[in-house]
């Protein structure tokens, strides 16, 4: 396989009728090939964050990396008050599949993006050829009350610095710190490139507002354990070894009983598994495509 990491995807906007705006999409690979994979990102990130991870697959396959509602260059409204929670992302994804794909595709994603892919495949099983999930956010419904209350992730998101003098300044501020400690330089540069927009004053500000990111940490409103049996496709889940967000909470026997769910823990990885092991991401996606 071509090992390039500098592949530049085609950026476009896909209008989603009835959803209030357009979803920004990075389109990798041959334009004349049907879409193989639709990849959804983690909370606070954007599709371009995964460019160097997904790009090498574009020598042969076609992939769409999306900007979810409230992230990147998407124009879908992101209203914190009265929101429906993560089912919004599910419905946006289903609208994108109807508008931009022909037939079933592989739905893949990291963290919130993996969970949204699962929910979409459960709601409309015929849309998903397979699911490939990288440390999705899974937890028992009994934890919902805890998440709504004292939520350290949400509090941290609300405290995030939103504005910098330039994208270069943002990269400098993030390098080697916090969540970005295990990231490669090109991954961080791509995250900043897709995750900031210019202000009228010449600075740059987060495309995913801190309040929206925090809201995603607090407002879930979904049941993953009902979603798994509602799907009809093979499911491959790669979990982080360290502080995984895929909290199986004793549901392993139920998942095993489905006969089409495969779960693997990737040694030495944190929740940022795709950044730490891009080779695993590419291998799993290629295996799903060829299957």
C-alpha positions as protocol buffer text, in pm:
chain_id: "A"
residue {
  index: 1
  type: UNK
  ca { x: 0 y: 0 z: 0 }
}
residue {
  index: 2
  type: UNK
  ca { x: 115 y: 355 z: -71 }
}
residue {
  index: 3
  type: UNK
  ca { x: 263 y: 490 z: 254 }
}
residue {
  index: 4
  type: UNK
  ca { x: 210 y: 860 z: 174 }
}
residue {
  index: 5
  type: UNK
  ca { x: 80 y: 1078 z: 455 }
}
residue {
  index: 6
  type: UNK
  ca { x: 62 y: 1400 z: 252 }
}
residue {
  index: 7
  type: UNK
  ca { x: -248 y: 1307 z: 51 }
}
residue {
  index: 8
  type: UNK
  ca { x: -472 y: 1613 z: 22 }
}
residue {
  index: 9
  type: UNK
  ca { x: -843 y: 1525 z: 14 }
}
residue {
  index: 10
  type: UNK
  ca { x: -1113 y: 1718 z: -168 }
}
residue {
  index: 11
  type: UNK
  ca { x: -1304 y: 1951 z: 68 }
}
residue {
  index: 12
  type: UNK
  ca { x: -1674 y: 1996 z: 1 }
}
residue {
  index: 13
  type: UNK
  ca { x: -2001 y: 2086 z: 167 }
}
residue {
  index: 14
  type: UNK
  ca { x: -2297 y: 1845 z: 152 }
}
residue {
  index: 15
  type: UNK
  ca { x: -2635 y: 2005 z: 212 }
}
residue {
  index: 16
  type: UNK
  ca { x: -2850 y: 1796 z: 446 }
}
residue {
  index: 17
  type: UNK
  ca { x: -3219 y: 1865 z: 375 }
}
residue {
  index: 18
  type: UNK
  ca { x: -3420 y: 1915 z: 691 }
}
residue {
  index: 19
  type: UNK
  ca { x: -3112 y: 1936 z: 912 }
}
residue {
  index: 20
  type: UNK
  ca { x: -3060 y: 2313 z: 896 }
}
residue {
  index: 21
  type: UNK
  ca { x: -2731 y: 2334 z: 709 }
}
residue {
  index: 22
  type: UNK
  ca { x: -2447 y: 2149 z: 541 }
}
residue {
  index: 23
  type: UNK
  ca { x: -2195 y: 1894 z: 661 }
}
residue {
  index: 24
  type: UNK
  ca { x: -1833 y: 1955 z: 567 }
}
residue {
  index: 25
  type: UNK
  ca { x: -1667 y: 1648 z: 418 }
}
residue {
  index: 26
  type: UNK
  ca { x: -1311 y: 1559 z: 322 }
}
residue {
  index: 27
  type: UNK
  ca { x: -1330 y: 1323 z: 26 }
}
residue {
  index: 28
  type: UNK
  ca { x: -1029 y: 1088 z: -6 }
}
residue {
  index: 29
  type: UNK
  ca { x: -954 y: 858 z: -296 }
}
residue {
  index: 30
  type: UNK
  ca { x: -1077 y: 797 z: -653 }
}
residue {
  index: 31
  type: UNK
  ca { x: -1376 y: 1016 z: -736 }
}
residue {
  index: 32
  type: UNK
  ca { x: -1519 y: 751 z: -968 }
}
residue {
  index: 33
  type: UNK
  ca { x: -1521 y: 485 z: -695 }
}
residue {
  index: 34
  type: UNK
  ca { x: -1824 y: 439 z: -467 }
}
residue {
  index: 35
  type: UNK
  ca { x: -1762 y: 546 z: -108 }
}
residue {
  index: 36
  type: UNK
  ca { x: -1607 y: 267 z: 99 }
}
residue {
  index: 37
  type: UNK
  ca { x: -1587 y: 430 z: 444 }
}
residue {
  index: 38
  type: UNK
  ca { x: -1750 y: 721 z: 624 }
}
residue {
  index: 39
  type: UNK
  ca { x: -1536 y: 822 z: 922 }
}
residue {
  index: 40
  type: UNK
  ca { x: -1661 y: 1035 z: 1213 }
}
residue {
  index: 41
  type: UNK
  ca { x: -1436 y: 1213 z: 1461 }
}
residue {
  index: 42
  type: UNK
  ca { x: -1415 y: 1253 z: 1838 }
}
residue {
  index: 43
  type: UNK
  ca { x: -1575 y: 1533 z: 2039 }
}
residue {
  index: 44
  type: UNK
  ca { x: -1395 y: 1863 z: 1984 }
}
residue {
  index: 45
  type: UNK
  ca { x: -1200 y: 1735 z: 1683 }
}
residue {
  index: 46
  type: UNK
  ca { x: -1272 y: 1752 z: 1308 }
}
residue {
  index: 47
  type: UNK
  ca { x: -1232 y: 1538 z: 998 }
}
residue {
  index: 48
  type: UNK
  ca { x: -896 y: 1686 z: 903 }
}
residue {
  index: 49
  type: UNK
  ca { x: -745 y: 1568 z: 1232 }
}
residue {
  index: 50
  type: UNK
  ca { x: -735 y: 1220 z: 1076 }
}
residue {
  index: 51
  type: UNK
  ca { x: -591 y: 1319 z: 735 }
}
residue {
  index: 52
  type: UNK
  ca { x: -249 y: 1160 z: 782 }
}
residue {
  index: 53
  type: UNK
  ca { x: -412 y: 851 z: 934 }
}
residue {
  index: 54
  type: UNK
  ca { x: -665 y: 793 z: 656 }
}
residue {
  index: 55
  type: UNK
  ca { x: -476 y: 943 z: 362 }
}
residue {
  index: 56
  type: UNK
  ca { x: -260 y: 642 z: 271 }
}
residue {
  index: 57
  type: UNK
  ca { x: -575 y: 434 z: 213 }
}
residue {
  index: 58
  type: UNK
  ca { x: -680 y: 678 z: -61 }
}
residue {
  index: 59
  type: UNK
  ca { x: -433 y: 524 z: -305 }
}
residue {
  index: 60
  type: UNK
  ca { x: -691 y: 250 z: -351 }
}
residue {
  index: 61
  type: UNK
  ca { x: -1008 y: 324 z: -156 }
}
residue {
  index: 62
  type: UNK
  ca { x: -1255 y: 610 z: -116 }
}
residue {
  index: 63
  type: UNK
  ca { x: -1324 y: 753 z: 228 }
}
residue {
  index: 64
  type: UNK
  ca { x: -1525 y: 1047 z: 358 }
}
residue {
  index: 65
  type: UNK
  ca { x: -1409 y: 1214 z: 681 }
}
residue {
  index: 66
  type: UNK
  ca { x: -1684 y: 1436 z: 815 }
}
residue {
  index: 67
  type: UNK
  ca { x: -1707 y: 1744 z: 1037 }
}
residue {
  index: 68
  type: UNK
  ca { x: -1989 y: 1670 z: 1278 }
}
residue {
  index: 69
  type: UNK
  ca { x: -2245 y: 1928 z: 1389 }
}
residue {
  index: 70
  type: UNK
  ca { x: -2075 y: 2213 z: 1576 }
}
residue {
  index: 71
  type: UNK
  ca { x: -1728 y: 2113 z: 1453 }
}
residue {
  index: 72
  type: UNK
  ca { x: -1490 y: 2215 z: 1176 }
}
residue {
  index: 73
  type: UNK
  ca { x: -1642 y: 2373 z: 868 }
}
residue {
  index: 74
  type: UNK
  ca { x: -1993 y: 2227 z: 900 }
}
residue {
  index: 75
  type: UNK
  ca { x: -2276 y: 2482 z: 905 }
}
residue {
  index: 76
  type: UNK
  ca { x: -2532 y: 2271 z: 1093 }
}
residue {
  index: 77
  type: UNK
  ca { x: -2668 y: 2465 z: 1393 }
}
residue {
  index: 78
  type: UNK
  ca { x: -2513 y: 2386 z: 1731 }
}
residue {
  index: 79
  type: UNK
  ca { x: -2756 y: 2500 z: 1999 }
}
residue {
  index: 80
  type: UNK
  ca { x: -2674 y: 2395 z: 2353 }
}
residue {
  index: 81
  type: UNK
  ca { x: -3006 y: 2482 z: 2511 }
}
residue {
  index: 82
  type: UNK
  ca { x: -3276 y: 2216 z: 2474 }
}
residue {
  index: 83
  type: UNK
  ca { x: -3067 y: 1990 z: 2253 }
}
residue {
  index: 84
  type: UNK
  ca { x: -3152 y: 1626 z: 2191 }
}
residue {
  index: 85
  type: UNK
  ca { x: -2804 y: 1493 z: 2263 }
}
residue {
  index: 86
  type: UNK
  ca { x: -2603 y: 1251 z: 2051 }
}
residue {
  index: 87
  type: UNK
  ca { x: -2903 y: 1130 z: 1846 }
}
residue {
  index: 88
  type: UNK
  ca { x: -2850 y: 1461 z: 1660 }
}
residue {
  index: 89
  type: UNK
  ca { x: -2520 y: 1325 z: 1530 }
}
residue {
  index: 90
  type: UNK
  ca { x: -2687 y: 996 z: 1437 }
}
residue {
  index: 91
  type: UNK
  ca { x: -2952 y: 1173 z: 1233 }
}
residue {
  index: 92
  type: UNK
  ca { x: -2697 y: 1403 z: 1065 }
}
residue {
  index: 93
  type: UNK
  ca { x: -2493 y: 1099 z: 966 }
}
residue {
  index: 94
  type: UNK
  ca { x: -2795 y: 921 z: 824 }
}
residue {
  index: 95
  type: UNK
  ca { x: -2883 y: 1233 z: 624 }
}
residue {
  index: 96
  type: UNK
  ca { x: -2529 y: 1244 z: 488 }
}
residue {
  index: 97
  type: UNK
  ca { x: -2544 y: 878 z: 386 }
}
residue {
  index: 98
  type: UNK
  ca { x: -2867 y: 944 z: 199 }
}
residue {
  index: 99
  type: UNK
  ca { x: -2718 y: 1248 z: 24 }
}
residue {
  index: 100
  type: UNK
  ca { x: -2363 y: 1135 z: -53 }
}
residue {
  index: 101
  type: UNK
  ca { x: -2344 y: 755 z: -78 }
}
residue {
  index: 102
  type: UNK
  ca { x: -2494 y: 480 z: -293 }
}
residue {
  index: 103
  type: UNK
  ca { x: -2571 y: 163 z: -106 }
}
residue {
  index: 104
  type: UNK
  ca { x: -2427 y: 41 z: 226 }
}
residue {
  index: 105
  type: UNK
  ca { x: -2086 y: 163 z: 344 }
}
residue {
  index: 106
  type: UNK
  ca { x: -1849 y: 93 z: 629 }
}
residue {
  index: 107
  type: UNK
  ca { x: -1922 y: 330 z: 916 }
}
residue {
  index: 108
  type: UNK
  ca { x: -1617 y: 401 z: 1128 }
}
residue {
  index: 109
  type: UNK
  ca { x: -1525 y: 650 z: 1393 }
}
residue {
  index: 110
  type: UNK
  ca { x: -1328 y: 750 z: 1698 }
}
residue {
  index: 111
  type: UNK
  ca { x: -1484 y: 812 z: 2040 }
}
residue {
  index: 112
  type: UNK
  ca { x: -1807 y: 1011 z: 1989 }
}
residue {
  index: 113
  type: UNK
  ca { x: -1778 y: 943 z: 1617 }
}
residue {
  index: 114
  type: UNK
  ca { x: -1769 y: 569 z: 1678 }
}
residue {
  index: 115
  type: UNK
  ca { x: -2075 y: 587 z: 1900 }
}
residue {
  index: 116
  type: UNK
  ca { x: -2262 y: 799 z: 1645 }
}
residue {
  index: 117
  type: UNK
  ca { x: -2176 y: 541 z: 1377 }
}
residue {
  index: 118
  type: UNK
  ca { x: -2317 y: 265 z: 1597 }
}
residue {
  index: 119
  type: UNK
  ca { x: -2638 y: 459 z: 1656 }
}
residue {
  index: 120
  type: UNK
  ca { x: -2678 y: 526 z: 1283 }
}
residue {
  index: 121
  type: UNK
  ca { x: -2630 y: 158 z: 1196 }
}
residue {
  index: 122
  type: UNK
  ca { x: -2888 y: 64 z: 1459 }
}
residue {
  index: 123
  type: UNK
  ca { x: -3145 y: 314 z: 1330 }
}
residue {
  index: 124
  type: UNK
  ca { x: -3105 y: 217 z: 963 }
}
residue {
  index: 125
  type: UNK
  ca { x: -2926 y: -118 z: 942 }
}
residue {
  index: 126
  type: UNK
  ca { x: -2931 y: -130 z: 563 }
}
residue {
  index: 127
  type: UNK
  ca { x: -2695 y: 170 z: 552 }
}
residue {
  index: 128
  type: UNK
  ca { x: -2405 y: -12 z: 720 }
}
residue {
  index: 129
  type: UNK
  ca { x: -2194 y: -280 z: 556 }
}
residue {
  index: 130
  type: UNK
  ca { x: -1978 y: -301 z: 869 }
}
residue {
  index: 131
  type: UNK
  ca { x: -1884 y: -98 z: 1177 }
}
residue {
  index: 132
  type: UNK
  ca { x: -1525 y: -25 z: 1280 }
}
residue {
  index: 133
  type: UNK
  ca { x: -1514 y: 155 z: 1615 }
}
residue {
  index: 134
  type: UNK
  ca { x: -1204 y: 304 z: 1778 }
}
residue {
  index: 135
  type: UNK
  ca { x: -1255 y: 345 z: 2153 }
}
residue {
  index: 136
  type: UNK
  ca { x: -1621 y: 448 z: 2123 }
}
residue {
  index: 137
  type: UNK
  ca { x: -1799 y: 606 z: 2420 }
}
residue {
  index: 138
  type: UNK
  ca { x: -2002 y: 327 z: 2578 }
}
residue {
  index: 139
  type: UNK
  ca { x: -2140 y: 310 z: 2929 }
}
residue {
  index: 140
  type: UNK
  ca { x: -2436 y: 167 z: 3114 }
}
residue {
  index: 141
  type: UNK
  ca { x: -2743 y: 388 z: 3144 }
}
residue {
  index: 142
  type: UNK
  ca { x: -2699 y: 393 z: 3520 }
}
residue {
  index: 143
  type: UNK
  ca { x: -2396 y: 619 z: 3470 }
}
residue {
  index: 144
  type: UNK
  ca { x: -2598 y: 891 z: 3298 }
}
residue {
  index: 145
  type: UNK
  ca { x: -2676 y: 1066 z: 3625 }
}
residue {
  index: 146
  type: UNK
  ca { x: -2308 y: 1079 z: 3712 }
}
residue {
  index: 147
  type: UNK
  ca { x: -2225 y: 1233 z: 3376 }
}
residue {
  index: 148
  type: UNK
  ca { x: -2492 y: 1498 z: 3405 }
}
residue {
  index: 149
  type: UNK
  ca { x: -2356 y: 1603 z: 3742 }
}
residue {
  index: 150
  type: UNK
  ca { x: -1990 y: 1648 z: 3834 }
}
residue {
  index: 151
  type: UNK
  ca { x: -1836 y: 1607 z: 3490 }
}
residue {
  index: 152
  type: UNK
  ca { x: -1465 y: 1685 z: 3486 }
}
residue {
  index: 153
  type: UNK
  ca { x: -1436 y: 1652 z: 3107 }
}
residue {
  index: 154
  type: UNK
  ca { x: -1713 y: 1905 z: 3053 }
}
residue {
  index: 155
  type: UNK
  ca { x: -1567 y: 2143 z: 3308 }
}
residue {
  index: 156
  type: UNK
  ca { x: -1229 y: 2118 z: 3139 }
}
residue {
  index: 157
  type: UNK
  ca { x: -1382 y: 2188 z: 2800 }
}
residue {
  index: 158
  type: UNK
  ca { x: -1552 y: 2500 z: 2933 }
}
residue {
  index: 159
  type: UNK
  ca { x: -1217 y: 2630 z: 3056 }
}
residue {
  index: 160
  type: UNK
  ca { x: -1040 y: 2579 z: 2724 }
}
residue {
  index: 161
  type: UNK
  ca { x: -871 y: 2879 z: 2570 }
}
residue {
  index: 162
  type: UNK
  ca { x: -1073 y: 2952 z: 2257 }
}
residue {
  index: 163
  type: UNK
  ca { x: -871 y: 3225 z: 2082 }
}
residue {
  index: 164
  type: UNK
  ca { x: -508 y: 3250 z: 1971 }
}
residue {
  index: 165
  type: UNK
  ca { x: -315 y: 3508 z: 1769 }
}
residue {
  index: 166
  type: UNK
  ca { x: -266 y: 3252 z: 1488 }
}
residue {
  index: 167
  type: UNK
  ca { x: -286 y: 2883 z: 1407 }
}
residue {
  index: 168
  type: UNK
  ca { x: 89 y: 2861 z: 1453 }
}
residue {
  index: 169
  type: UNK
  ca { x: 49 y: 2997 z: 1805 }
}
residue {
  index: 170
  type: UNK
  ca { x: -216 y: 2735 z: 1877 }
}
residue {
  index: 171
  type: UNK
  ca { x: 12 y: 2457 z: 1755 }
}
residue {
  index: 172
  type: UNK
  ca { x: 294 y: 2589 z: 1974 }
}
residue {
  index: 173
  type: UNK
  ca { x: 65 y: 2608 z: 2277 }
}
residue {
  index: 174
  type: UNK
  ca { x: -61 y: 2251 z: 2232 }
}
residue {
  index: 175
  type: UNK
  ca { x: 263 y: 2074 z: 2140 }
}
residue {
  index: 176
  type: UNK
  ca { x: 360 y: 1813 z: 2398 }
}
residue {
  index: 177
  type: UNK
  ca { x: 84 y: 1913 z: 2638 }
}
residue {
  index: 178
  type: UNK
  ca { x: -234 y: 1761 z: 2776 }
}
residue {
  index: 179
  type: UNK
  ca { x: -428 y: 1541 z: 2538 }
}
residue {
  index: 180
  type: UNK
  ca { x: -176 y: 1613 z: 2261 }
}
residue {
  index: 181
  type: UNK
  ca { x: 129 y: 1463 z: 2431 }
}
residue {
  index: 182
  type: UNK
  ca { x: 117 y: 1142 z: 2227 }
}
residue {
  index: 183
  type: UNK
  ca { x: 32 y: 1305 z: 1892 }
}
residue {
  index: 184
  type: UNK
  ca { x: 262 y: 1329 z: 1593 }
}
residue {
  index: 185
  type: UNK
  ca { x: 336 y: 1683 z: 1467 }
}
residue {
  index: 186
  type: UNK
  ca { x: 137 y: 1636 z: 1146 }
}
residue {
  index: 187
  type: UNK
  ca { x: -167 y: 1520 z: 1344 }
}
residue {
  index: 188
  type: UNK
  ca { x: -160 y: 1825 z: 1567 }
}
residue {
  index: 189
  type: UNK
  ca { x: -110 y: 2055 z: 1267 }
}
residue {
  index: 190
  type: UNK
  ca { x: -411 y: 1898 z: 1095 }
}
residue {
  index: 191
  type: UNK
  ca { x: -628 y: 1928 z: 1406 }
}
residue {
  index: 192
  type: UNK
  ca { x: -551 y: 2299 z: 1428 }
}
residue {
  index: 193
  type: UNK
  ca { x: -592 y: 2353 z: 1052 }
}
residue {
  index: 194
  type: UNK
  ca { x: -943 y: 2207 z: 1060 }
}
residue {
  index: 195
  type: UNK
  ca { x: -1040 y: 2316 z: 1408 }
}
residue {
  index: 196
  type: UNK
  ca { x: -991 y: 2694 z: 1402 }
}
residue {
  index: 197
  type: UNK
  ca { x: -1147 y: 2976 z: 1200 }
}
residue {
  index: 198
  type: UNK
  ca { x: -1035 y: 3332 z: 1157 }
}
residue {
  index: 199
  type: UNK
  ca { x: -1202 y: 3613 z: 1351 }
}
residue {
  index: 200
  type: UNK
  ca { x: -1280 y: 3962 z: 1228 }
}
residue {
  index: 201
  type: UNK
  ca { x: -990 y: 4088 z: 1437 }
}
residue {
  index: 202
  type: UNK
  ca { x: -736 y: 3868 z: 1260 }
}
residue {
  index: 203
  type: UNK
  ca { x: -701 y: 3607 z: 1534 }
}
residue {
  index: 204
  type: UNK
  ca { x: -821 y: 3246 z: 1521 }
}
residue {
  index: 205
  type: UNK
  ca { x: -1084 y: 3082 z: 1740 }
}
residue {
  index: 206
  type: UNK
  ca { x: -1203 y: 2728 z: 1798 }
}
residue {
  index: 207
  type: UNK
  ca { x: -1458 y: 2611 z: 1541 }
}
residue {
  index: 208
  type: UNK
  ca { x: -1601 y: 2382 z: 1810 }
}
residue {
  index: 209
  type: UNK
  ca { x: -1701 y: 2629 z: 2080 }
}
residue {
  index: 210
  type: UNK
  ca { x: -1602 y: 2523 z: 2434 }
}
residue {
  index: 211
  type: UNK
  ca { x: -1970 y: 2532 z: 2540 }
}
residue {
  index: 212
  type: UNK
  ca { x: -2062 y: 2290 z: 2259 }
}
residue {
  index: 213
  type: UNK
  ca { x: -1777 y: 2053 z: 2341 }
}
residue {
  index: 214
  type: UNK
  ca { x: -1882 y: 2060 z: 2707 }
}
residue {
  index: 215
  type: UNK
  ca { x: -2243 y: 1995 z: 2611 }
}
residue {
  index: 216
  type: UNK
  ca { x: -2137 y: 1682 z: 2424 }
}
residue {
  index: 217
  type: UNK
  ca { x: -1968 y: 1554 z: 2738 }
}
residue {
  index: 218
  type: UNK
  ca { x: -2284 y: 1614 z: 2940 }
}
residue {
  index: 219
  type: UNK
  ca { x: -2571 y: 1538 z: 2701 }
}
residue {
  index: 220
  type: UNK
  ca { x: -2568 y: 1179 z: 2579 }
}
residue {
  index: 221
  type: UNK
  ca { x: -2926 y: 1048 z: 2566 }
}
residue {
  index: 222
  type: UNK
  ca { x: -2861 y: 714 z: 2397 }
}
residue {
  index: 223
  type: UNK
  ca { x: -2851 y: 344 z: 2489 }
}
residue {
  index: 224
  type: UNK
  ca { x: -2559 y: 163 z: 2323 }
}
residue {
  index: 225
  type: UNK
  ca { x: -2668 y: -175 z: 2457 }
}
residue {
  index: 226
  type: UNK
  ca { x: -2998 y: -149 z: 2270 }
}
residue {
  index: 227
  type: UNK
  ca { x: -2812 y: -27 z: 1960 }
}
residue {
  index: 228
  type: UNK
  ca { x: -2579 y: -326 z: 1923 }
}
residue {
  index: 229
  type: UNK
  ca { x: -2853 y: -589 z: 1868 }
}
residue {
  index: 230
  type: UNK
  ca { x: -3046 y: -350 z: 1643 }
}
residue {
  index: 231
  type: UNK
  ca { x: -2759 y: -350 z: 1392 }
}
residue {
  index: 232
  type: UNK
  ca { x: -2725 y: -625 z: 1130 }
}
residue {
  index: 233
  type: UNK
  ca { x: -2360 y: -597 z: 1027 }
}
residue {
  index: 234
  type: UNK
  ca { x: -2021 y: -718 z: 1153 }
}
residue {
  index: 235
  type: UNK
  ca { x: -1877 y: -494 z: 1426 }
}
residue {
  index: 236
  type: UNK
  ca { x: -1508 y: -457 z: 1504 }
}
residue {
  index: 237
  type: UNK
  ca { x: -1421 y: -259 z: 1819 }
}
residue {
  index: 238
  type: UNK
  ca { x: -1069 y: -154 z: 1912 }
}
residue {
  index: 239
  type: UNK
  ca { x: -1041 y: -43 z: 2276 }
}
residue {
  index: 240
  type: UNK
  ca { x: -769 y: 159 z: 2446 }
}
residue {
  index: 241
  type: UNK
  ca { x: -569 y: -21 z: 2713 }
}
residue {
  index: 242
  type: UNK
  ca { x: -544 y: 291 z: 2931 }
}
residue {
  index: 243
  type: UNK
  ca { x: -864 y: 460 z: 3055 }
}
residue {
  index: 244
  type: UNK
  ca { x: -1081 y: 336 z: 2770 }
}
residue {
  index: 245
  type: UNK
  ca { x: -1417 y: 508 z: 2716 }
}
residue {
  index: 246
  type: UNK
  ca { x: -1562 y: 179 z: 2586 }
}
residue {
  index: 247
  type: UNK
  ca { x: -1689 y: 71 z: 2928 }
}
residue {
  index: 248
  type: UNK
  ca { x: -1843 y: -267 z: 2863 }
}
residue {
  index: 249
  type: UNK
  ca { x: -1997 y: -281 z: 3212 }
}
residue {
  index: 250
  type: UNK
  ca { x: -2055 y: -658 z: 3203 }
}
residue {
  index: 251
  type: UNK
  ca { x: -2220 y: -661 z: 2860 }
}
residue {
  index: 252
  type: UNK
  ca { x: -1948 y: -879 z: 2705 }
}
residue {
  index: 253
  type: UNK
  ca { x: -2166 y: -1196 z: 2709 }
}
residue {
  index: 254
  type: UNK
  ca { x: -2451 y: -1013 z: 2535 }
}
residue {
  index: 255
  type: UNK
  ca { x: -2218 y: -882 z: 2265 }
}
residue {
  index: 256
  type: UNK
  ca { x: -2055 y: -1223 z: 2220 }
}
residue {
  index: 257
  type: UNK
  ca { x: -2400 y: -1382 z: 2184 }
}
residue {
  index: 258
  type: UNK
  ca { x: -2465 y: -1169 z: 1875 }
}
residue {
  index: 259
  type: UNK
  ca { x: -2194 y: -1366 z: 1695 }
}
residue {
  index: 260
  type: UNK
  ca { x: -2074 y: -1069 z: 1489 }
}
residue {
  index: 261
  type: UNK
  ca { x: -1901 y: -843 z: 1742 }
}
residue {
  index: 262
  type: UNK
  ca { x: -1523 y: -862 z: 1776 }
}
residue {
  index: 263
  type: UNK
  ca { x: -1346 y: -665 z: 2051 }
}
residue {
  index: 264
  type: UNK
  ca { x: -972 y: -613 z: 2088 }
}
residue {
  index: 265
  type: UNK
  ca { x: -770 y: -405 z: 2333 }
}
residue {
  index: 266
  type: UNK
  ca { x: -467 y: -239 z: 2170 }
}
residue {
  index: 267
  type: UNK
  ca { x: -171 y: -258 z: 2410 }
}
residue {
  index: 268
  type: UNK
  ca { x: -15 y: 67 z: 2527 }
}
residue {
  index: 269
  type: UNK
  ca { x: -283 y: 294 z: 2383 }
}
residue {
  index: 270
  type: UNK
  ca { x: -488 y: 568 z: 2546 }
}
residue {
  index: 271
  type: UNK
  ca { x: -820 y: 708 z: 2428 }
}
residue {
  index: 272
  type: UNK
  ca { x: -621 y: 871 z: 2146 }
}
residue {
  index: 273
  type: UNK
  ca { x: -562 y: 530 z: 1992 }
}
residue {
  index: 274
  type: UNK
  ca { x: -594 y: 649 z: 1628 }
}
residue {
  index: 275
  type: UNK
  ca { x: -316 y: 904 z: 1677 }
}
residue {
  index: 276
  type: UNK
  ca { x: -95 y: 659 z: 1865 }
}
residue {
  index: 277
  type: UNK
  ca { x: -151 y: 362 z: 1633 }
}
residue {
  index: 278
  type: UNK
  ca { x: -253 y: 488 z: 1288 }
}
residue {
  index: 279
  type: UNK
  ca { x: -128 y: 158 z: 1147 }
}
residue {
  index: 280
  type: UNK
  ca { x: -399 y: -24 z: 1343 }
}
residue {
  index: 281
  type: UNK
  ca { x: -666 y: 213 z: 1209 }
}
residue {
  index: 282
  type: UNK
  ca { x: -557 y: 162 z: 850 }
}
residue {
  index: 283
  type: UNK
  ca { x: -526 y: -215 z: 887 }
}
residue {
  index: 284
  type: UNK
  ca { x: -873 y: -249 z: 1041 }
}
residue {
  index: 285
  type: UNK
  ca { x: -1038 y: -28 z: 780 }
}
residue {
  index: 286
  type: UNK
  ca { x: -865 y: -210 z: 494 }
}
residue {
  index: 287
  type: UNK
  ca { x: -967 y: -545 z: 635 }
}
residue {
  index: 288
  type: UNK
  ca { x: -1329 y: -432 z: 659 }
}
residue {
  index: 289
  type: UNK
  ca { x: -1327 y: -296 z: 304 }
}
residue {
  index: 290
  type: UNK
  ca { x: -1176 y: -612 z: 155 }
}
residue {
  index: 291
  type: UNK
  ca { x: -1416 y: -834 z: 351 }
}
